[in-house]
Amino acid sequence: VVSIGPLRIELDGDFWGPHALTLAERLPLRELAGAKSVVLSLEKIRYMDQAGVAMLVRLYSQLRIRGCHLRLVDVPATAHELLERVGLAPLVCLAESLEREPAHHTIALGAQAEV
């Protein structure tokens, strides 16, 4: 799979505890395999804790190993504070938003994601 532009993904819901741990299972792996850049929108995240941050660190590390860049957009202030504590604040792009182009994938997290 060859990616022309960045792969755009938005997270929607509660990104904490057990809900955060489901992120890896919900990622579009086929598209990620060919991506050189991933833009992840956190605009619809209602709550994020250390488990959510840990999953972002894991995603960042896995993408970086493959030479893929991760950018975080539409980051709520409370989430930005958590990202600063672990050194991921440089990944946050304040001027860029998914509003210009729709997300390729929306990953529902939290209660609404449970079946």
C-alpha positions in Angstrom: 0.0 0.0 0.0 1.5 3.3 -1.1 0.3 6.5 0.6 0.3 9.8 -1.3 -0.4 12.2 1.6 -0.6 11.7 5.4 -2.9 9.1 6.7 -5.5 11.0 8.7 -7.0 9.3 11.8 -9.3 10.8 14.4 -10.0 9.3 17.8 -13.5 9.7 19.3 -14.5 9.0 22.9 -12.8 8.2 26.1 -9.0 7.5 25.8 -8.2 6.1 29.2 -7.6 2.9 31.0 -9.0 -0.2 29.2 -10.5 2.0 26.4 -7.0 3.3 25.6 -5.6 -0.2 25.4 -8.0 -1.1 22.5 -6.3 1.5 20.2 -3.7 -1.0 18.8 -6.5 -3.4 17.8 -8.5 -0.6 16.0 -5.7 1.0 14.0 -6.0 0.5 10.2 -2.9 -1.6 9.9 -2.9 -2.0 6.1 -2.9 1.7 5.6 -0.3 2.3 8.4 2.0 -0.1 6.7 2.4 2.2 3.7 2.1 5.5 5.4 5.1 7.9 5.6 3.1 10.3 7.8 0.2 9.9 10.2 -1.9 12.8 11.4 -3.9 11.9 14.5 -6.7 14.2 15.6 -7.6 14.2 19.3 -10.4 16.8 19.0 -13.2 14.4 19.9 -11.4 12.9 22.9 -13.5 13.5 26.0 -11.0 12.3 28.5 -7.4 11.0 28.4 -5.2 9.6 31.2 -1.8 8.1 31.5 -2.9 4.9 29.7 -3.9 7.0 26.7 -0.6 8.8 26.7 1.2 5.4 27.0 -0.6 4.2 23.9 0.4 7.4 22.0 4.0 6.8 23.1 3.8 3.2 21.8 2.3 4.3 18.5 4.9 7.0 18.1 7.7 4.5 18.8 6.4 1.9 16.4 5.9 4.4 13.6 9.3 6.0 14.2 11.0 2.7 13.8 9.5 2.3 10.4 10.5 5.9 9.4 6.9 7.2 9.6 6.2 10.6 11.2 3.4 11.1 13.7 1.7 14.5 14.2 -1.0 15.2 16.7 -3.7 17.9 15.9 -6.7 19.3 17.6 -5.3 18.5 21.0 -7.3 19.6 24.0 -5.5 21.6 26.6 -5.7 18.9 29.3 -4.3 16.3 26.9 -1.5 18.7 25.8 -0.4 19.0 29.4 -0.1 15.2 29.7 1.9 15.1 26.5 4.3 17.8 27.7 5.0 15.7 30.8 6.2 12.7 28.7 8.0 14.8 26.1 5.5 14.4 23.2 4.5 18.0 23.0 6.8 18.6 20.0 4.4 16.2 18.0 1.5 18.6 18.5 0.8 20.8 15.5 -1.2 23.8 16.6 -1.7 25.3 13.1 -2.8 22.1 11.4 -6.3 20.6 11.7 -8.2 17.7 10.1 -10.9 20.3 9.3 -9.2 21.0 5.9 -9.4 17.3 4.9 -11.6 14.6 6.3 -10.1 11.8 8.3 -9.5 8.5 6.5 -10.5 6.6 9.6 -12.4 7.4 12.8 -11.7 5.1 15.8 -14.4 5.1 18.4 -13.2 4.5 21.9 -15.0 4.1 25.2 -18.5 3.0 26.0 -19.9 3.6 22.5 -17.2 1.3 21.1 -18.3 -1.7 23.2 -20.5 -4.3 21.5 
